[in-house]
Amino acid sequence: KEEEFYMRALNLLDRGQTKLAEQRLSEFLERFPTSTKLDAVLFWRAEARVKDENWIGAANDYLESFTINPDGESAPKTLFGLGVSLGAIGEKEQACLTLDEVGSRFENIERTLLVEIVKAKNLLNCDQPR
């Protein structure tokens, strides 16, 4: 039941139905508060919120997801998402520090994520004095 509910929410996200996916993921959190998937559900809800430019909601979800599982498989992407979201809400210094943290905390991150980190840091002018 739990897995099925989760997969249906992700399918909505895959089909671009971000508002409905966000609702279903929120329902999942209410129905299964002790699930082992909490970090993943929060990550995907953050991703849905990013698509709708709900940056504060996304930042909160990324932070909570990362706090639950700081060493998980999606932890580097979660921390990256947090950095980008912080940048989007004007928290430039914290965003740059968070993006730096991704590289220093996780040694073997995917090349594509490294490229995205560099792009985000450039957009935020992280190399400029803060």
Disulfide bonds with the S-S distance in Angstrom:
Cys96-Cys126 2.01
